[in-house]
Amino acid sequence: MLRIYDIVLEVLKQLQPMLRRIELRDRDLARQLRRCSSSVALNLGEGMYSRGNNRSARYHNALGSARETLSCLDVAEVCSYVHRDAALREQLDRIVGTLVKLVH
């Protein structure tokens, strides 16, 4: 199992209060954030037990979902739904960096 998987799960846990705050102001954005952040874990989990091109495709999907998660948080911040959480952002950047290495 990849060590980054546990970090992804921890980020999902840390996102929950923020998701609830966003949902009060913008249900669609919260729904999108919930889907893309969950997709990181799901695709990473699937990729860990795939082979060849399927593994690469799952990691690539996880990377796209991680970037989308960051974008959702950017939008939520710009709209003043939430404030930037530097520690959470750092963990997401670490996840993206690891996934970039896995894809290439």
ROSE-4610 file (N, C-alpha, C; in Angstrom, 1 decimal, always signed):
// ROSE-4610
residu = [M/M/M/L/L/L/R/R/R/I/I/I/Y/Y/Y/D/D/D/I/I/I/V/V/V/L/L/L/E/E/E/V/V/V/L/L/L/K/K/K/Q/Q/Q/L/L/L/Q/Q/Q/P/P/P/M/M/M/L/L/L/R/R/R/R/R/R/I/I/I/E/E/E/L/L/L/R/R/R/D/D/D/R/R/R/D/D/D/L/L/L/A/A/A/R/R/R/Q/Q/Q/L/L/L/R/R/R/R/R/R/C/C/C/S/S/S/S/S/S/S/S/S/V/V/V/A/A/A/L/L/L/N/N/N/L/L/L/G/G/G/E/E/E/G/G/G/M/M/M/Y/Y/Y/S/S/S/R/R/R/G/G/G/N/N/N/N/N/N/R/R/R/S/S/S/A/A/A/R/R/R/Y/Y/Y/H/H/H/N/N/N/A/A/A/L/L/L/G/G/G/S/S/S/A/A/A/R/R/R/E/E/E/T/T/T/L/L/L/S/S/S/C/C/C/L/L/L/D/D/D/V/V/V/A/A/A/E/E/E/V/V/V/C/C/C/S/S/S/Y/Y/Y/V/V/V/H/H/H/R/R/R/D/D/D/A/A/A/A/A/A/L/L/L/R/R/R/E/E/E/Q/Q/Q/L/L/L/D/D/D/R/R/R/I/I/I/V/V/V/G/G/G/T/T/T/L/L/L/V/V/V/K/K/K/L/L/L/V/V/V/H/H/H]
num = [1/1/1/2/2/2/3/3/3/4/4/4/5/5/5/6/6/6/7/7/7/8/8/8/9/9/9/10/10/10/11/11/11/12/12/12/13/13/13/14/14/14/15/15/15/16/16/16/17/17/17/18/18/18/19/19/19/20/20/20/21/21/21/22/22/22/23/23/23/24/24/24/25/25/25/26/26/26/27/27/27/28/28/28/29/29/29/30/30/30/31/31/31/32/32/32/33/33/33/34/34/34/35/35/35/36/36/36/37/37/37/38/38/38/39/39/39/40/40/40/41/41/41/42/42/42/43/43/43/44/44/44/45/45/45/46/46/46/47/47/47/48/48/48/49/49/49/50/50/50/51/51/51/52/52/52/53/53/53/54/54/54/55/55/55/56/56/56/57/57/57/58/58/58/59/59/59/60/60/60/61/61/61/62/62/62/63/63/63/64/64/64/65/65/65/66/66/66/67/67/67/68/68/68/69/69/69/70/70/70/71/71/71/72/72/72/73/73/73/74/74/74/75/75/75/76/76/76/77/77/77/78/78/78/79/79/79/80/80/80/81/81/81/82/82/82/83/83/83/84/84/84/85/85/85/86/86/86/87/87/87/88/88/88/89/89/89/90/90/90/91/91/91/92/92/92/93/93/93/94/94/94/95/95/95/96/96/96/97/97/97/98/98/98/99/99/99/100/100/100/101/101/101/102/102/102/103/103/103/104/104/104]
x = [+0.8/+0.0/+0.9/+0.5/+1.2/+1.0/+2.1/+2.0/+1.1/+1.0/+0.2/-1.3/-1.7/-3.1/-3.6/-2.9/-3.3/-3.4/-2.5/-2.6/-3.8/-4.2/-5.4/-6.6/-6.7/-7.8/-7.8/-6.7/-6.6/-7.1/-6.7/-7.2/-8.7/-9.3/-10.7/-11.4/-10.8/-11.3/-11.3/-10.1/-10.0/-10.9/-11.2/-12.1/-13.6/-14.0/-15.4/-16.0/-15.4/-15.9/-16.0/-15.0/-15.0/-16.1/-16.3/-17.4/-18.7/-18.9/-20.2/-20.4/-19.3/-19.5/-19.8/-19.1/-19.3/-20.8/-21.2/-22.6/-23.7/-23.4/-24.4/-24.6/-23.5/-23.5/-23.7/-23.2/-23.1/-23.2/-24.4/-24.5/-23.8/-23.9/-23.3/-21.7/-21.1/-19.7/-19.3/-20.1/-19.8/-19.9/-21.0/-21.1/-20.0/-19.5/-18.4/-17.1/-16.9/-15.7/-15.8/-16.9/-17.1/-16.8/-17.3/-17.0/-15.6/-14.9/-13.6/-12.6/-12.8/-11.9/-12.0/-13.2/-13.4/-12.8/-12.9/-12.3/-10.8/-10.1/-8.7/-8.4/-9.1/-8.9/-9.4/-10.5/-11.0/-10.1/-9.7/-8.8/-7.4/-6.9/-5.6/-5.8/-6.8/-7.0/-7.1/-7.9/-8.0/-6.7/-5.9/-4.6/-3.6/-3.7/-2.7/-2.8/-4.0/-4.2/-4.5/-4.1/-4.2/-2.8/-2.8/-1.5/-1.4/-0.2/+0.1/-0.6/-1.2/-1.9/-3.1/-3.7/-4.9/-4.4/-3.2/-2.6/-2.3/-1.7/-1.3/-2.6/-3.6/-4.8/-5.5/-5.5/-6.1/-5.4/-4.0/-3.2/-3.4/-3.5/-3.8/-5.1/-6.2/-7.5/-7.4/-6.7/-6.5/-5.8/-4.8/-4.2/-5.1/-5.9/-6.9/-7.9/-8.3/-9.3/-8.6/-7.3/-6.6/-6.5/-6.2/-6.1/-7.5/-8.6/-9.9/-10.3/-9.8/-10.1/-9.5/-8.2/-7.6/-8.3/-8.8/-9.6/-10.9/-11.6/-12.8/-12.5/-11.4/-11.1/-10.7/-10.0/-9.7/-11.0/-12.0/-13.2/-14.0/-14.0/-14.7/-14.0/-12.7/-12.0/-12.3/-12.2/-12.5/-13.9/-14.9/-16.3/-16.5/-15.5/-15.5/-16.4/-16.4/-17.2/-16.3/-15.0/-14.0/-12.8/-11.9/-10.6/-9.6/-8.5/-7.4/-6.9/-6.7/-6.1/-4.7/-3.7/-2.3/-1.9/-2.2/-1.7/-2.5/-3.7/-4.5/-4.0/-3.7/-3.2/-1.8/-1.0/+0.3/+0.2/-0.8/-1.0/-1.5/-2.4/-2.9/-1.8/-0.9/+0.2/+1.1/+1.3/+2.1/+1.5/+0.2/-0.6/-0.4/-0.6/-0.4/+1.0/+2.0/+3.4/+3.7/+3.2/+3.4/+2.7/+1.4/+0.7/+1.4/+2.0/+2.7/+3.8/+4.6/+5.6/+5.1/+4.0/+3.4/+3.0/+2.5/+1.9/+3.1/+4.2/+5.3/+6.4]
y = [-1.2/+0.0/+1.2/+2.3/+3.5/+4.3/+4.9/+5.7/+6.9/+7.4/+8.6/+8.4/+7.1/+6.8/+7.2/+6.9/+7.3/+8.9/+9.6/+11.0/+11.5/+10.9/+11.2/+11.0/+9.9/+9.7/+10.7/+11.1/+12.1/+13.5/+13.8/+15.1/+15.0/+13.9/+13.8/+14.0/+13.5/+13.7/+15.2/+15.9/+17.3/+18.2/+17.7/+18.5/+18.6/+17.7/+17.6/+18.8/+19.5/+20.7/+21.8/+21.9/+22.9/+22.6/+21.4/+21.0/+21.4/+21.2/+21.6/+23.1/+23.9/+25.4/+25.8/+25.2/+25.5/+25.2/+24.0/+23.5/+24.5/+25.2/+26.2/+27.4/+27.6/+28.8/+28.4/+27.2/+26.7/+25.2/+24.7/+23.2/+22.6/+23.2/+22.6/+22.5/+23.6/+23.5/+22.5/+22.4/+21.4/+20.0/+19.8/+18.5/+18.1/+19.1/+18.9/+18.6/+19.3/+19.1/+17.7/+17.3/+16.0/+14.9/+15.1/+14.1/+14.0/+15.1/+15.1/+14.7/+15.1/+14.7/+13.2/+12.7/+11.2/+10.5/+11.0/+10.4/+10.2/+11.1/+10.9/+9.6/+9.4/+8.1/+6.9/+7.0/+5.9/+5.4/+6.4/+6.1/+5.6/+6.2/+5.8/+4.4/+4.1/+2.7/+1.7/+2.1/+1.2/+1.0/+2.1/+2.0/+1.2/+1.2/+0.4/-1.1/-1.5/-3.0/-3.2/-2.3/-2.4/-2.7/-3.0/-3.3/-2.5/-2.2/-1.6/-0.3/-0.2/+1.1/+1.4/+0.4/+0.7/+1.4/+1.0/+1.6/+3.1/+3.3/+4.7/+5.5/+5.0/+5.7/+6.1/+5.2/+5.5/+6.5/+6.5/+7.5/+8.8/+8.8/+10.0/+10.6/+9.8/+10.3/+10.9/+10.2/+10.7/+12.0/+12.2/+13.5/+14.6/+14.3/+15.3/+15.6/+14.7/+14.9/+15.7/+15.5/+16.2/+17.7/+17.9/+19.3/+20.0/+19.2/+19.7/+20.1/+19.3/+19.6/+20.9/+21.1/+22.4/+23.5/+23.3/+24.4/+24.7/+23.7/+23.9/+24.7/+24.4/+25.2/+26.6/+26.8/+28.2/+29.0/+28.3/+29.0/+29.3/+28.4/+28.6/+29.8/+29.9/+31.0/+32.3/+32.3/+33.6/+34.1/+33.1/+33.5/+33.8/+33.7/+33.9/+32.9/+31.7/+30.7/+30.1/+30.0/+29.5/+30.3/+30.1/+30.8/+29.7/+30.1/+29.2/+28.5/+27.2/+26.4/+25.9/+26.6/+26.3/+24.9/+24.3/+22.9/+21.9/+22.2/+21.3/+21.5/+22.7/+23.0/+22.3/+22.4/+21.7/+20.2/+19.6/+18.1/+17.8/+18.7/+18.5/+18.7/+19.6/+19.8/+18.6/+18.0/+16.8/+15.6/+15.5/+14.5/+14.7/+15.9/+16.2/+15.9/+16.3/+16.0/+14.5/+13.7/+12.3/+11.7/+12.1/+11.6/+11.9/+13.1/+13.5/+12.5/+12.2/+11.2/+9.8/+9.4/+8.1/+8.0/+9.2/+9.2/+9.2/+9.8/+9.9/+8.8]
z = [+0.0/+0.0/+0.0/-0.7/-0.8/+0.5/+1.0/+2.2/+2.1/+0.8/+0.6/+0.8/+0.7/+0.8/+2.2/+3.3/+4.6/+4.7/+4.0/+4.0/+3.3/+2.2/+1.5/+2.4/+3.1/+4.1/+5.2/+5.7/+6.7/+6.2/+4.9/+4.3/+4.2/+3.8/+3.7/+5.0/+6.1/+7.4/+7.8/+7.5/+7.8/+7.0/+5.8/+4.9/+5.4/+6.2/+6.6/+7.2/+8.1/+8.7/+7.6/+6.8/+5.7/+4.7/+4.4/+3.5/+4.0/+5.3/+5.9/+5.8/+6.0/+5.9/+4.5/+3.6/+2.2/+1.8/+2.2/+1.9/+2.3/+3.4/+3.9/+2.9/+2.1/+1.2/-0.2/-0.6/-2.0/-2.1/-2.1/-2.1/-3.3/-4.5/-5.7/-5.5/-5.0/-4.8/-3.8/-2.7/-1.7/-2.3/-3.1/-3.7/-4.6/-5.4/-6.3/-5.5/-4.4/-3.6/-2.9/-2.5/-1.9/-2.9/-4.1/-5.2/-5.6/-5.8/-6.3/-5.2/-4.0/-2.9/-2.6/-2.7/-2.5/-3.7/-4.8/-6.0/-5.9/-5.3/-5.1/-4.4/-3.2/-2.5/-3.3/-3.9/-4.6/-5.8/-6.6/-7.7/-7.3/-6.2/-5.7/-5.2/-4.4/-3.9/-5.1/-6.1/-7.3/-8.0/-8.1/-8.8/-8.1/-6.8/-6.0/-6.3/-6.8/-7.1/-8.5/-9.4/-10.8/-11.4/-12.6/-13.3/-14.6/-15.0/-16.4/-16.6/-17.7/-18.1/-17.2/-16.7/-15.8/-14.5/-14.0/-12.8/-13.1/-14.2/-14.6/-14.8/-15.4/-15.6/-14.3/-13.4/-12.1/-11.3/-11.4/-10.7/-11.4/-12.7/-13.4/-13.0/-12.9/-12.5/-11.1/-10.2/-8.8/-8.8/-9.7/-9.8/-10.2/-11.2/-11.7/-10.6/-9.9/-8.8/-7.7/-7.4/-6.4/-6.8/-8.0/-8.5/-8.5/-8.8/-8.7/-7.3/-6.4/-4.9/-4.6/-5.0/-4.7/-5.4/-6.6/-7.3/-6.5/-6.1/-5.3/-4.0/-3.4/-2.2/-2.5/-3.7/-4.1/-4.4/-5.1/-5.3/-4.0/-3.1/-1.8/-1.1/-1.2/-0.5/-1.2/-2.5/-3.2/-2.9/-2.8/-2.5/-1.0/-0.2/+1.2/+2.0/+1.5/+2.2/+3.3/+3.1/+4.0/+4.0/+5.0/+5.0/+4.7/+4.1/+3.7/+5.0/+4.8/+5.8/+5.3/+5.8/+5.2/+5.4/+6.5/+6.7/+5.8/+5.6/+4.7/+3.2/+2.9/+1.5/+1.3/+2.4/+2.3/+2.1/+2.8/+2.6/+1.2/+0.7/-0.7/-1.7/-1.5/-2.4/-2.4/-1.2/-1.1/-1.9/-1.7/-2.5/-4.0/-4.4/-5.9/-6.3/-5.5/-5.9/-6.0/-5.1/-5.1/-6.3/-6.6/-7.7/-9.1/-9.1/-10.4/-10.6/-9.5/-9.6/-10.1/-9.5/-9.9/-11.3/-11.8/-13.2/-14.2/-13.9/-14.8/-14.6]
